[in-house]
């Protein structure tokens, strides 16, 4: 049982829900759940930032339910924050719900002391059902699809519900995010055309989601082009949209849908946008259609510049020649591209990591993104790293690191690769610096590396990705530095 204090004494007609996320970036999933709950009459708020920021927001709002969206790197931190919120509200402990990628794959998170429920997979219907039970005064929450409960030191996961028809969902709750000035003024507003990804990449949790949701609906679903365009029109009329980021993992999976959407989008709007694509699905027709509709940047994953590692270990199944071909197609269409890369992969050498940076220079990547490998539990690559003894039990220690700071792997040259990562943007943009960087990474100068990475990240990636003014870049930089400094203390 959840074990509330004086539970029935503070049941009100409608619940107050506080959503918690790490930073000031629109989270479409949270906003979609928020709109579903707001439409049912519940009161919703959003908190983010430092631990103190979140706890202060909770104590001021006095929520009945606190719902966290949890990635591995925030698990320990959010467990601590949830406990602080409960300690600060002893007379009416709020119900704490953890959802998101990590709780979906690791439902045993519900056994953590302050966590009352875990939501697996899509949360719109599940959270609405939880609040219906909440208002009836029921303390168990058992048998609610997608909800994991605990009792006597064990947990029970209810069956998963069918996947949502995306056109039947209400549009995301922009008020949730836009009441915060930093998100309201973001030059890039987020939209989702669909959900899911059908590809088998071993470093990603999409294959595990497909397995969990097997038989419940298509691995990748799109909204109708009319539904998506109507939402864009509504948001634009109400708030204005400087530019759009379509957050779908792969925007070009269904070529027919994409071309029809781009035709409609181009006829209705003159709003620049960027999106994620697969290099092996890009052709001349698609590139020109994207450009004509107002696309200013496409992003695709290279992951590793070493073809054998990329295809045999990461199961990316794309050759170096195909990336070169895609780069040429995009250049002919006058379409800039971003390439995402991972260094510090299991069994990767320093020379492998350097090859990745060199490959970006070779194909002329306009906006590089380089992260350190983080082993997400239950993913195929992380399980193999665990089997090979490269990591220990990552579940409880993974949040001491993130994709910008350090590595959990225990393998030769990993320290040098982590240091190389801090100079990655410099090496890609100015390849003549590589001999100098090779020498610099032999020293242990963590604060120097930290500042080199933060400054070059904002200069060569963040500002370019979002078409930011210098003023906005500075605002974002201070917000991010405050977040990272807080995060690294955990």
C-alpha positions, -999 to +999 in steps of 0.1 A: +000+000+000+011+036-007+005+046+029-007+082+028-011+103+060-048+111+067-055+103+030-092+109+030-089+141+049-074+160+020-092+145-010-106+173-030-129+174-060-100+177-084-063+169-079-033+192-081-004+176-101+031+189-102+052+176-132+090+176-127+116+176-155+153+183-154+157+214-174+139+242-193+132+224-225+097+215-238+088+179-230+061+168-255+052+137-235+046+156-202+026+183-220+004+157-237-003+141-203-009+175-188-035+184-214-053+152-208-055+158-171-062+195-174-092+187-197-106+165-169-105+195-145-072+189-126-048+217-118-013+212-132+021+229-128+056+223-140+089+224-120+125+221-132+160+233-123+180+227-092+169+205-064+160+235-043+140+251-072+119+219-075+113+214-038+104+251-033+079+249-062+063+218-047+060+232-012+045+264-026+020+245-049+012+218-023+004+191-050-016+159-044+006+141-070+042+147-081+050+131-115+087+129-125+100+121-160+131+101-154+162+092-174+189+071-159+212+101-153+185+117-131+174+087-111+193+092-079+188+129-080+150+126-084+147+100-057+164+124-034+142+153-046+110+132-042+120+123-006+126+160+002+092+169-011+075+142+010+096+153+041+084+189+035+047+179+034+044+155+063+008+161+070-003+152+034+024+133+016+019+136-021+017+106-044+050+103-062+049+088-097+080+080-118+076+077-156+097+079-187+122+057-204+141+044-174+110+035-153+094+019-183+124-005-188+132-009-150+098-010-132+116-021-101+123+016-095+090+016-077+107-001-048+127+031-041+114+045-008+097+078-019+083+063-052+047+052-049+039+042-085+057+037-118+041+045-151+053+023-180+050+035-216+024+061-226+010+080-197-021+099-209-047+072-201-027+057-172-023+090-152-060+099-159-070+065-144-047+069-114-063+103-106-098+088-110-089+061-084-071+088-063-103+108-060-123+078-050-100+074-020-086+040-031-050+034-018-039+005-039-040+016-076-038-020-086-049-033-120-045+001-138-030-007-171+006+006-175+009+012-137+034-006-115+025-009-078+044-023-047+034-041-016+054-059+010+087-054-007+076-067-041+062-050-072+034-058-096+032-045-132-003-043-146-007-053-183+001-026-209-028-009-227-031-005-265-011+023-280-029+056-285-044+068-318-024+100-319-051+119-337-075+112-308-052+127-282-056+164-273-028+186-284+001+191-259-005+216-231+017+245-241+005+265-210+024+240-189+058+251-204+050+286-216+042+299-181+080+297-177+096+326-195+127+308-206+107+282-225+082+307-238+111+326-254+128+296-268+135+302-305+126+266-313+092+252-305+088+214-303+063+194-322+059+156-326+046+141-359+046+106-345+058+082-318+081+052-319+111+040-338+114+005-356+152+003-358+174-022-338+203+001-327+219-015-297+228+017-278+192+029-279+162+017-258+138+017-288+141-020-294+132-027-258+101-004-261+091-024-292+093-056-272+073-042-243+047-028-266+046-058-290+010-065-301-003-032-288+001-012-319+026-002-347+062+004-336+060+038-354+028+058-357+022+092-373-005+118-368-025+128-399-009+157-417-040+178-411-039+172-373-003+182-371-007+213-393-037+224-374-018+222-341+010+242-356-015+268-368-031+271-334+002+275-315+014+300-341-017+322-339-017+322-301+020+325-293+040+329-325+066+304-336+101+316-346+112+281-357+101+244-352+119+213-341+102+181-350+114+158-323+106+125-339+136+101-338+132+096-376+110+121-394+114+104-428+104+068-421+073+070-442+082+089-474+047+092-488+034+107-455+064+130-453+061+144-489+024+150-484+029+167-451+057+189-465+035+200-494+007+210-469+032+226-445+048+246-473+015+259-485+003+270-450+034+282-433+067+301-437+082+288-405+118+274-406+122+240-391+146+212-385+142+175-380+159+141-376+163+117-405+181+085-414+210+089-437+202+057-456+166+070-463+177+103-478+173+109-515+172+139-539+134+141-539+132+141-501+160+166-496+145+191-521+110+187-506+124+194-471+143+225-484+113+238-503+091+235-472+114+256-451+138+231-435+170+247-425+188+217-409+185+179-408+201+157-383+212+121-387+233+097-365+267+086-376+275+074-341+309+060-350+332+068-379+345+032-378+322+013-402+327-021-387+320-009-351+289+010-363+274-019-382+284-050-362+283-036-327+257-007-329+236-024-356+233+009-374+236-008-408+248+022-428+281+023-447+306+052-447+300+055-484+262+060-478+270+088-454+292+104-480+264+101-505+238+116-482+261+145-474+265+152-511+227+150-516+221+175-488+248+199-501+233+199-536+200+208-520+217+236-501+205+219-469+227+221-438+231+189-417+239+179-382+256+146-374+253+129-340+283+109-327+292+088-297+327+083-284+337+061-255+318+031-268+326-004-254+359-017-267+365+015-287+401+027-288+413+063-288+421+060-325+386+048-332+372+079-314+396+101-334+384+084-366+348+095-357+358+131-354+379+129-387+349+114-405+327+144-396+354+167-410+356+146-442+319+148-450+316+185-440+293+182-410+278+217-405+267+212-369+284+183-351+270+167-319+294+145-299+284+127-267+300+102-244+285+067-244+261+062-214+250+025-209+212+027-205+201-004-186+184-032-205+197-020-239+216-047-259+249-028-259+248-021-221+240-057-214+270-068-235+292-043-217+281-057-184+287-092-196+322-082-207+330-067-174+333-032-188+308-018-163+295-028-129+259-027-118+250+006-135+215+009-122+224+027-091+255+046-102+247+057-137+233+090-126+268+101-114+276+107-151+260+121-182+267+123-219+288+154-214+310+146-183+325+111-178+323+074-185+312+044-165+333+020-187+364+004-173+386-001-204+420+010-218+423+046-230+389+056-216+403+085-197+420+099-229+388+094-249+368+113-222+393+142-225+392+140-263+354+144-261+359+178-245+379+190-276+357+172-302+341+204-316+375+220-320+390+190-337+361+187-362+360+224-371+398+229-370+414+195-378+449+211-378+446+212-339+445+174-336+483+170-329+480+197-301+449+180-287+466+146-287+492+161-263+467+180-242+447+148-234+477+132-218+473+156-189+446+155-161+431+190-162+394+184-155+384+221-150+401+231-182+385+204-201+351+213-186+353+249-198+367+240-232+337+217-238+310+240-224+322+270-245+327+251-277+294+232-273+274+264-271+294+280-299+295+252-325+264+232-316+237+248-295+236+282-312+238+267-347+211+241-340+185+266-328+193+296-349+199+315-317+209+351-313+239+358-292+217+373-264+196+341-263+228+319-264+241+337-233+208+333-214+208+295-223+245+292-213+239+305-178+209+283-173+227+252-185+258+259-165+237+263-134+220+229-142+253+211-149+270+224-117+240+212-097+238+178-115+275+171-110+272+173-072+250+142-073 
